Amino acid sequence: MKQKILFKNIKSKSKIRSKKGMSLVEILVAVAIVVIVFASTLGAMVSGYTTTVYNADENRAALLNSSANEIIFSTFKKMKISDSATALSLVEELENNMSTPPGADQDTLAMAVASAINEKVPGAVFVPPTPPAAAGGEYTISFADGVECQYTIIPDVSAPLSFNEPGRDDLEVVGIKIMTCFETAKGNVISESFMPYSK
């Protein structure tokens, strides 16, 4: 009886001390599975993080855009721009204001607009619109790459005003279009608003 117990103990100890392990093929398969799972998980994490960063950047630009647009809109509203000549004069003053050296006498209207914008959005750059090539054409604008914040004013823009009432005709309202542009990692985000000429 003692011999049987002793024999069982020896047999179980030899199983524990067995040097047989995993084969090279089994190790390679296990490593391959771990690498595939890790790579797909890492790819999903990087993609999710990149999307989150881009979305946050675009949201920041959209917020700054609407803020800058609102500042310009409220400044122009206080100035009561009444016609095309006043709007064109403002565009010219802002354009001349860009080339005037700091400390020199600058136009009051352009200074009011530029300082109101730069107070809230430092480094904002005015981009003058390109006049139409032919009479009756439209102004064009091309924002530059590599500039964080840009804005422009386009005069003589007409916007339809629709009345959904029988017997009442639609109207064409003329005014200025305010455009702001902020640079993001994915490209420029542009915001625009329309302000009719005051009567």
Backbone bond lengths (Angstrom), bond angles and torsions (degrees), N, CA, C in turn:
res aa  C-N    CA-C-N  psi(-1)  N-CA   C-N-CA  omega(-1)  CA-C   N-CA-C  phi
1 M - - - 1.441 - - 1.524 110.51 -
2 K 1.327 115.86 -45.32 1.449 120.74 178.20 1.520 110.80 -59.38
3 Q 1.333 116.07 -39.82 1.454 120.64 -179.08 1.516 111.25 -64.90
4 K 1.332 117.39 -37.86 1.467 120.77 179.35 1.530 111.10 -63.36
5 I 1.312 116.16 -44.36 1.466 120.68 -179.17 1.523 109.23 -65.19
6 L 1.294 115.54 -44.82 1.452 120.74 178.97 1.532 110.89 -60.36
7 F 1.311 116.61 -42.97 1.456 121.93 179.58 1.541 110.74 -63.04
8 K 1.348 116.91 -40.98 1.470 121.07 178.17 1.528 110.83 -62.49
9 N 1.350 116.61 -43.11 1.459 120.72 -179.91 1.526 111.53 -63.02
10 I 1.312 116.27 -41.22 1.459 120.99 179.35 1.525 109.64 -65.10
11 K 1.333 116.25 -41.45 1.464 120.97 -178.99 1.536 110.46 -63.78
12 S 1.343 117.61 -44.46 1.471 120.63 -178.84 1.524 110.89 -68.93
13 K 1.337 118.04 -35.23 1.463 120.62 177.90 1.525 110.98 -66.77
14 S 1.315 115.92 -37.20 1.462 117.93 179.64 1.522 111.58 -67.98
15 K 1.326 116.44 -30.49 1.472 119.06 176.15 1.526 110.44 -67.08
16 I 1.320 116.05 -41.36 1.461 120.19 -179.17 1.517 110.91 -65.55
17 R 1.352 114.69 -39.35 1.460 118.93 -177.28 1.522 113.07 -85.21
18 S 1.316 117.22 10.89 1.463 120.31 -177.98 1.520 110.14 -63.47
19 K 1.305 117.68 135.81 1.465 122.00 -177.84 1.516 112.43 -91.64
20 K 1.310 116.05 4.50 1.452 118.98 -179.87 1.537 108.44 -73.01
21 G 1.371 118.88 126.57 1.472 123.13 -179.67 1.510 110.52 -126.27
22 M 1.340 115.10 -154.72 1.466 120.29 179.77 1.524 108.65 -80.85
23 S 1.301 114.90 145.49 1.465 118.94 177.57 1.523 109.73 -78.79
24 L 1.299 116.83 165.48 1.458 122.56 179.82 1.527 111.36 -60.77
25 V 1.301 117.71 -38.73 1.474 122.36 179.34 1.522 110.18 -63.45
26 E 1.323 116.67 -43.22 1.472 120.42 179.47 1.526 110.69 -63.22
27 I 1.319 117.53 -41.02 1.472 121.33 178.57 1.525 110.56 -63.96
28 L 1.333 116.41 -44.67 1.467 120.08 179.92 1.529 111.72 -62.94
29 V 1.315 117.52 -41.32 1.475 121.30 177.94 1.522 110.11 -63.67
30 A 1.330 117.43 -43.97 1.469 121.29 179.96 1.530 110.91 -62.50
31 V 1.334 116.65 -44.53 1.468 121.01 178.91 1.528 110.19 -63.31
32 A 1.319 117.55 -42.24 1.470 121.13 179.48 1.524 111.03 -61.19
33 I 1.327 117.17 -42.70 1.471 120.82 179.16 1.524 110.60 -63.76
34 V 1.328 116.92 -44.06 1.472 120.87 179.32 1.528 110.42 -61.99
35 V 1.334 117.14 -43.03 1.473 121.17 -179.38 1.522 110.72 -64.35
36 I 1.332 117.86 -43.16 1.475 120.94 179.98 1.521 110.82 -62.84
37 V 1.330 116.95 -46.32 1.475 120.79 179.80 1.525 110.14 -63.55
38 F 1.321 117.60 -45.12 1.468 121.52 -179.20 1.527 111.24 -64.16
39 A 1.335 117.24 -42.59 1.473 120.88 -178.64 1.523 111.27 -63.85
40 S 1.331 117.44 -43.75 1.466 119.40 -179.60 1.524 111.36 -67.58
41 T 1.327 116.54 -38.48 1.471 120.40 177.91 1.519 110.49 -66.15
42 L 1.318 116.60 -44.20 1.458 120.87 179.90 1.525 110.65 -64.02
43 G 1.339 116.91 -41.44 1.469 120.75 178.24 1.522 111.47 -60.47
44 A 1.325 116.92 -43.16 1.462 120.94 178.90 1.525 111.13 -65.42
45 M 1.336 116.45 -39.81 1.470 120.25 179.48 1.530 111.03 -65.56
46 V 1.326 117.29 -44.65 1.473 120.98 179.94 1.521 110.42 -64.31
47 S 1.330 116.72 -43.32 1.468 121.02 179.11 1.528 111.01 -61.79
48 G 1.326 116.52 -44.06 1.469 120.61 178.65 1.513 112.07 -63.93
49 Y 1.328 116.84 -41.87 1.454 121.37 179.59 1.530 110.82 -65.08
50 T 1.343 116.62 -44.44 1.468 121.14 179.78 1.524 110.94 -61.27
51 T 1.323 116.55 -44.19 1.464 120.79 178.40 1.522 110.82 -61.59
52 T 1.316 116.66 -42.19 1.473 120.91 179.29 1.522 110.93 -62.66
53 V 1.329 116.67 -43.76 1.472 120.44 -179.96 1.528 110.75 -64.66
54 Y 1.346 117.49 -45.25 1.464 120.80 178.86 1.528 110.87 -61.99
55 N 1.325 116.92 -43.46 1.465 120.16 179.84 1.526 111.26 -64.04
56 A 1.325 117.08 -41.08 1.464 120.41 178.20 1.519 110.40 -63.57
57 D 1.336 116.99 -40.36 1.459 121.78 179.19 1.531 110.87 -64.62
58 E 1.337 116.74 -43.13 1.462 120.21 178.66 1.527 111.54 -67.94
59 N 1.324 117.12 -37.24 1.474 119.97 177.16 1.524 110.98 -64.61
60 R 1.341 116.16 -40.33 1.466 120.24 177.42 1.528 110.40 -62.30
61 A 1.336 116.15 -44.35 1.470 120.74 179.67 1.521 110.81 -64.31
62 A 1.329 117.32 -41.39 1.468 120.60 179.46 1.524 110.88 -63.55
63 L 1.330 116.86 -39.27 1.465 121.11 178.56 1.519 110.74 -66.29
64 L 1.338 116.88 -46.19 1.463 120.47 177.23 1.526 111.08 -62.69
65 N 1.343 116.36 -39.28 1.459 121.52 178.38 1.518 111.28 -58.37
66 S 1.328 116.16 -51.89 1.461 118.97 -177.44 1.519 110.78 -66.37
67 S 1.338 117.28 -33.58 1.464 120.56 177.65 1.531 110.95 -65.90
68 A 1.349 116.29 -47.91 1.471 120.27 179.26 1.524 110.53 -63.75
69 N 1.333 116.37 -40.82 1.458 120.78 179.65 1.525 111.02 -61.99
70 E 1.324 115.91 -41.59 1.466 120.35 -179.81 1.527 111.44 -66.55
71 I 1.350 116.69 -38.65 1.469 120.66 178.02 1.522 110.33 -61.93
72 I 1.340 116.50 -47.71 1.470 120.64 -179.82 1.521 109.79 -63.34
73 F 1.328 116.50 -44.93 1.466 121.38 -178.42 1.533 110.69 -59.48
74 S 1.331 117.00 -48.45 1.475 119.51 -177.86 1.530 111.50 -68.02
75 T 1.353 117.03 -34.21 1.475 120.19 177.29 1.521 110.12 -64.70
76 F 1.348 116.85 -45.06 1.462 120.70 179.33 1.519 111.48 -66.55
77 K 1.309 116.63 -35.71 1.467 120.41 -179.75 1.524 110.12 -62.77
78 K 1.346 116.10 -39.70 1.474 120.12 178.63 1.521 111.06 -68.43
79 M 1.338 117.32 -29.19 1.465 120.92 -179.91 1.519 112.53 -77.42
80 K 1.319 117.13 -16.34 1.470 123.17 179.44 1.525 111.26 53.38
81 I 1.304 115.83 65.94 1.465 121.53 177.19 1.524 107.25 -71.93
82 S 1.326 115.99 114.38 1.461 120.10 -169.17 1.522 115.02 -99.93
83 D 1.330 117.43 -19.21 1.469 117.70 -176.87 1.526 110.88 -155.84
84 S 1.317 114.04 178.76 1.458 122.11 -177.60 1.529 111.93 -62.50
85 A 1.336 117.03 -40.21 1.470 120.75 -177.72 1.530 111.22 -62.20
86 T 1.337 116.36 -42.33 1.472 120.44 178.95 1.528 110.63 -65.33
87 A 1.338 116.54 -41.69 1.470 120.82 179.56 1.525 110.56 -63.81
88 L 1.339 117.03 -44.85 1.469 120.90 178.91 1.524 111.23 -63.52
89 S 1.342 116.42 -38.88 1.454 121.05 178.17 1.530 110.47 -62.23
90 L 1.340 116.26 -40.89 1.465 120.66 178.70 1.525 111.00 -64.36
91 V 1.332 116.63 -42.19 1.472 120.76 178.73 1.524 109.87 -61.23
92 E 1.338 117.25 -44.66 1.467 121.49 179.56 1.526 111.15 -63.42
93 E 1.348 116.07 -42.57 1.467 119.94 179.63 1.539 110.72 -62.58
94 L 1.321 116.26 -43.46 1.472 119.90 179.06 1.531 110.76 -63.86
95 E 1.339 116.15 -39.01 1.464 120.27 178.75 1.528 110.52 -66.32
96 N 1.338 117.24 -43.66 1.466 121.12 178.30 1.529 111.18 -66.81
97 N 1.326 115.43 -34.33 1.460 121.66 -179.40 1.537 110.62 -62.22
98 M 1.346 116.75 -31.19 1.467 121.44 179.42 1.520 111.33 -66.24
99 S 1.343 116.56 -35.40 1.466 119.61 -175.92 1.528 112.71 -93.45
100 T 1.335 117.45 -2.45 1.463 120.43 179.26 1.522 109.86 -80.31
101 P 1.318 118.39 130.44 1.469 119.44 179.95 1.530 111.15 -65.73
102 P 1.319 117.82 149.32 1.465 120.51 179.85 1.521 111.39 -59.19
103 G 1.320 116.46 140.20 1.465 121.68 179.33 1.513 113.03 91.93
104 A 1.341 118.53 -14.99 1.464 120.52 179.60 1.530 109.34 -80.10
105 D 1.332 115.27 162.38 1.467 119.19 177.06 1.515 108.79 -65.26
106 Q 1.335 115.42 129.08 1.454 120.17 -178.98 1.517 109.42 -125.17
107 D 1.328 115.71 157.60 1.456 120.46 -179.06 1.529 109.98 -62.36
108 T 1.319 115.72 138.26 1.456 121.62 -175.71 1.518 111.98 -63.90
109 L 1.334 117.13 -45.26 1.466 121.79 -177.64 1.526 110.62 -62.94
110 A 1.319 116.71 -47.08 1.460 121.00 179.71 1.519 110.61 -64.80
111 M 1.327 117.57 -40.27 1.462 121.38 178.88 1.522 110.99 -63.12
112 A 1.334 116.76 -39.36 1.475 120.51 179.99 1.527 110.34 -62.51
113 V 1.330 115.91 -44.61 1.467 120.36 -179.88 1.526 110.36 -66.99
114 A 1.342 116.62 -51.29 1.473 121.45 -176.67 1.523 111.40 -60.99
115 S 1.347 117.35 -43.00 1.469 118.77 -178.55 1.522 111.57 -70.79
116 A 1.357 117.59 -34.69 1.472 120.05 177.71 1.521 110.98 -63.90
117 I 1.323 116.51 -39.27 1.466 120.74 -179.78 1.528 110.48 -73.78
118 N 1.337 116.89 -48.56 1.467 120.39 -176.91 1.518 113.62 -66.38
119 E 1.333 116.75 -22.21 1.466 119.70 176.85 1.530 110.02 -66.23
120 K 1.331 116.08 -40.85 1.468 120.59 -178.28 1.531 112.73 -92.05
121 V 1.338 116.53 -35.04 1.470 121.02 -179.04 1.533 108.22 -126.64
122 P 1.344 117.17 84.28 1.465 119.42 -177.76 1.528 112.02 -60.11
123 G 1.327 115.34 139.54 1.459 120.37 177.25 1.520 114.53 85.20
124 A 1.356 117.50 7.03 1.468 120.10 178.58 1.524 109.22 -65.93
125 V 1.339 115.90 137.04 1.472 121.73 -176.32 1.522 109.33 -115.56
126 F 1.343 116.04 132.35 1.466 120.75 176.63 1.527 108.96 -81.93
127 V 1.336 116.15 131.17 1.465 121.99 177.18 1.527 107.36 -113.21
128 P 1.343 118.08 112.51 1.461 119.03 -178.45 1.530 111.58 -68.70
129 P 1.344 116.63 139.77 1.464 118.78 177.04 1.528 110.30 -74.05
130 T 1.324 116.80 151.67 1.465 121.51 177.98 1.523 108.14 -87.12
131 P 1.344 117.15 124.23 1.474 119.54 -178.68 1.527 111.67 -62.27
132 P 1.333 116.94 155.80 1.466 119.80 179.67 1.521 111.62 -63.33
133 A 1.320 116.63 145.12 1.472 121.77 -179.72 1.523 111.05 -69.40
134 A 1.314 117.09 -34.77 1.468 121.03 -178.83 1.527 109.20 -127.82
135 A 1.318 114.78 159.72 1.467 120.07 178.32 1.528 109.34 -60.07
136 G 1.319 115.55 138.08 1.460 119.96 -179.99 1.523 113.47 85.32
137 G 1.341 116.49 -3.61 1.469 119.78 178.59 1.517 111.39 -80.59
138 E 1.317 115.50 -178.86 1.463 120.57 -178.60 1.527 111.04 -111.76
139 Y 1.327 115.04 150.74 1.464 120.51 173.92 1.528 108.76 -68.21
140 T 1.323 115.68 147.84 1.466 119.92 175.66 1.528 108.54 -120.26
141 I 1.308 114.54 158.49 1.461 119.35 179.99 1.518 109.12 -138.51
142 S 1.318 116.23 138.13 1.471 119.36 174.47 1.527 107.56 -131.94
143 F 1.326 114.23 111.18 1.453 120.15 177.72 1.520 109.41 -77.96
144 A 1.329 116.07 141.79 1.473 121.48 -178.00 1.524 110.52 -82.84
145 D 1.334 115.59 151.92 1.462 120.81 174.59 1.525 108.98 -82.81
146 G 1.308 115.82 150.78 1.465 120.32 176.00 1.511 114.66 86.24
147 V 1.356 118.10 4.42 1.464 121.71 176.73 1.519 106.94 -109.82
148 E 1.338 116.50 125.73 1.468 119.18 -173.12 1.518 112.55 -65.49
149 C 1.337 117.55 -46.35 1.465 120.37 -177.44 1.522 110.35 -133.97
150 Q 1.342 116.22 129.18 1.462 122.37 179.00 1.530 108.52 -136.37
151 Y 1.301 115.76 153.86 1.465 119.54 176.01 1.524 109.99 -147.28
152 T 1.320 115.23 158.67 1.461 120.31 178.14 1.517 110.44 -150.63
153 I 1.313 115.11 165.28 1.458 122.53 176.71 1.513 106.88 -128.40
154 I 1.313 116.83 126.81 1.464 120.94 178.54 1.522 108.10 -112.85
155 P 1.341 117.59 114.19 1.470 119.85 -179.40 1.529 112.21 -80.27
156 D 1.320 114.85 165.90 1.474 122.88 173.53 1.523 113.70 57.64
157 V 1.290 116.28 45.24 1.464 120.93 175.34 1.519 107.09 -98.44
158 S 1.319 116.13 131.55 1.464 118.50 178.62 1.518 109.70 -106.22
159 A 1.316 114.36 139.49 1.462 120.86 -179.88 1.524 108.30 -127.56
160 P 1.332 117.11 133.66 1.465 119.09 179.69 1.527 111.06 -74.04
161 L 1.322 114.96 139.55 1.459 121.39 175.87 1.521 106.99 -116.60
162 S 1.319 115.64 109.99 1.472 120.45 -174.88 1.518 110.75 -98.63
163 F 1.336 114.41 132.25 1.462 120.73 172.64 1.524 106.82 -106.65
164 N 1.273 116.14 122.62 1.462 119.47 -179.90 1.523 110.29 -89.13
165 E 1.336 114.52 51.83 1.464 120.28 178.88 1.523 108.68 -127.30
166 P 1.307 117.21 139.25 1.468 118.94 178.23 1.532 111.02 -66.44
167 G 1.318 115.77 138.95 1.465 121.71 178.11 1.522 114.10 83.22
168 R 1.326 118.14 -1.22 1.459 120.68 179.13 1.521 108.80 -112.33
169 D 1.335 116.55 120.54 1.460 121.79 -177.18 1.534 111.81 -77.61
170 D 1.328 114.15 152.29 1.463 119.62 174.96 1.518 109.63 -71.69
171 L 1.326 116.93 154.56 1.467 122.17 -179.86 1.526 110.21 -118.75
172 E 1.311 114.82 154.68 1.462 121.12 171.38 1.529 106.52 -106.10
173 V 1.308 116.69 117.52 1.462 121.72 179.46 1.524 107.70 -100.82
174 V 1.334 116.66 131.79 1.469 121.26 -179.24 1.527 109.16 -106.81
175 G 1.322 115.02 140.15 1.457 119.53 179.69 1.516 110.67 -169.32
176 I 1.317 115.55 -152.61 1.466 120.32 -179.83 1.530 109.58 -117.20
177 K 1.329 114.19 148.22 1.457 120.14 175.25 1.519 107.25 -105.27
178 I 1.328 115.88 129.37 1.457 122.38 178.04 1.525 107.04 -103.85
179 M 1.317 116.77 125.85 1.466 120.77 179.36 1.521 109.71 -124.64
180 T 1.328 115.57 133.31 1.463 120.85 174.23 1.517 108.24 -122.65
181 C 1.319 115.62 148.10 1.467 120.84 -175.59 1.525 109.33 -137.78
182 F 1.340 115.80 125.25 1.466 121.34 176.71 1.518 109.61 -118.76
183 E 1.317 115.43 140.75 1.460 120.89 -178.82 1.529 109.86 -85.67
184 T 1.332 116.43 136.86 1.461 121.78 175.06 1.528 108.28 -127.35
185 A 1.326 115.90 177.09 1.466 120.77 178.99 1.523 111.51 -64.50
186 K 1.337 117.12 -28.78 1.470 120.89 -179.10 1.527 112.99 -93.10
187 G 1.317 118.21 -7.96 1.462 121.31 -177.86 1.516 110.23 136.04
188 N 1.327 116.66 -170.98 1.456 121.60 -177.14 1.526 111.98 -80.89
189 V 1.335 115.16 140.39 1.461 122.06 173.52 1.524 106.43 -110.66
190 I 1.337 116.72 121.73 1.466 121.78 -175.41 1.522 109.46 -111.68
191 S 1.325 114.50 136.45 1.462 121.27 176.79 1.525 107.39 -124.29
192 E 1.318 116.71 141.90 1.471 118.05 179.03 1.518 110.97 -139.84
193 S 1.327 114.94 152.93 1.467 121.41 175.83 1.527 108.24 -142.68
194 F 1.306 115.15 159.89 1.472 121.13 -176.65 1.524 108.56 -119.18
195 M 1.335 115.75 134.32 1.465 120.20 177.00 1.523 108.59 -127.75
196 P 1.335 118.07 117.03 1.473 119.68 179.88 1.526 110.98 -68.88
197 Y 1.325 116.52 152.35 1.459 120.88 174.46 1.527 108.23 -62.70
198 S 1.344 114.91 138.26 1.469 118.64 -179.92 1.522 109.63 -79.45
199 K 1.283 116.21 144.51 1.472 121.40 -179.07 1.514 111.16 -100.70
